C-alpha cells in the first residue's frame, strides 16, 4: 500500500476506489501532535437486505471546491487546527466506507462541533447524487427532512 501524505491544515479528496480510513486517521492524528482532541466520523454504506449497491455521482466542477469550502468554514468557525474530509464516489456495496471526516483542535468541543458541522453539510450537499440498486433496478435517493434540518441548525 502506498504511504498516505496529507495536506495541512486542510485535506479534502474525492476517492473513486477504496477509502483507507484507518491509515488516513493514523496519519491525520500524527500530523497534529499538539491537538488536545481529534474527532473522526466514518460513514459506511448501510447493510440492507434490499440494497445491492449504492452509487454516488457528482458535479465535478462543484464537488471538490464545495468540500474544500466546507472544510475551510469548519476550520475557521471552530478554531480547528486541522480538517480531513474524504468522500467516495462511484459504486459501493453495503459495508464499504463512504465518507471520512476528522477534526483536530485544542479543545474537544471544537473538534466535535467541526466534525458534526462537516457531516451535517455533506449529508445534504446538492453536488452529490445518490442512488441504490435493488432487485428491481436503480432508485434515486433524496436527502431526508432530518438531514436538511441538521444542516439548517448551523445557520
N, C-alpha and C positions, 0 to 999 in steps of 0.2 A: 504494500500500500504506500502511496506517495505521502510524504510528510505534508501536513497542513500548515500553511502560514496565514496569518491574519493581518488585515489592515486595521490600524488603530487610529482613533478611538471607535470608528465605525466599520463593521464588516457586514455587507449585505450581498446576498447572492441568490440567483435562481439556479436551481440544480435539476438537471434532466435525468440523472441516474440516482444511484444510492446516496442517501444523506448520511454521512458518517458522524452521527450525533455524539457518541462517546468520545471520539478523537477530537472533535471540534470543541467540546466543552473542556476537555483537559487542556488544550492549547489556550482557550479563552481564559480559563482560570489562571494559568501560568503567566499570561500577558498582563495581569492586573494584581501583582503581589501586594500592593498597598490597599486593595479594596477591603473594606470591612464586611462586605456582603457580595455574593454572586448568586443571582436568582436565574433559574432557567425553566423553560417550558418546552416540552417535546410533544407535539401532536401527532397522532397516528391515524391511519385510515381505520375507522371503527369496524371490527368484525360484525358481520350481519349475515344471517342465513340467506338473505335475498340478494345481497350485493356481491357481484363477482369481481368488479373493478371500479376504480374511481379515476376519472381523467380531469386534469386541470389544464386549461388553456388560458392564454393571457394575451393582452395587447402589448406587444414588445416595446413599443416606444414609450409607454407609460408605466409599465410594471416595475422595473428596477428603479427608475427615478422616483416612483411613488414610495417604494420601500425605503429608499435612501432618505427621502424627505421625512417619513415617519420616524426613522431611526434618529435623525438629527433633532426632530422635535422632542423625542423622548430624552435624548442626551441633554438638551438644554432645559427642558421643563423639570426634570427630576434630579438635576445635579449628578448625572451619571458620569463615571469615568470611562466606561466602555459599553458598546452595544453590539450584539451579534443578531442578525435577522436573516435566516436562510429559509427559502421556501422551495419546495419541489414543484415541478411542472411535468406534464406528461401523464402516462398511465401508471397507476399503482394498484396494488392488491391489498385486501384487508391485512392489517398488521404493519404495513410499510410506514415509515416516518414520512410526514407530510410537511411539517414546519418545525423549526427550532429557533427560539429566541432566547437571548441571555442578556442580562443587565448587570454591570458591575458598578458599585457605588461605595462611598464611605459608610453609609448607613443602610440598614436593611429595608426600612420603609421606602426609601427612594428606589432601591433595586426591585422590590416587589411591585411598586407602582409603575416603574418603567416597563417591566416585562408585561404587566397586565394591560397597560396602555397600548403597547405594540400588538398584542394578541387581539384585543377588542377591535382595533382598527383593521388588522389583517383579515379577521373573520368575515368582515362585511365589505372588503375592498372591492371597488367596482371594476378593477382591471384584472381580476382573476375570475374565471368562469369554471364552474364545477358541474360534472355530470357523472351519473352512476350507471354502470352496466348491470342489468338484471336479466333474468331468463327471457324476458320479452323485449329486450333491446336497451338502448341508451335513453336516460331521462335526465333533463336539466334540473339542477338543484339550486334553489334560491336561498339567500340568507334568511334566517328566521327573524321574526319580530324581536325576539330577545337579543339577537346579535346586533340589530340596529339600536336597540335600547342600551346595550352595553357600551356601544361606541358613543352614543349621544351623551352619556353621563360625563364624558371628558370635555364637553364643550362649555 
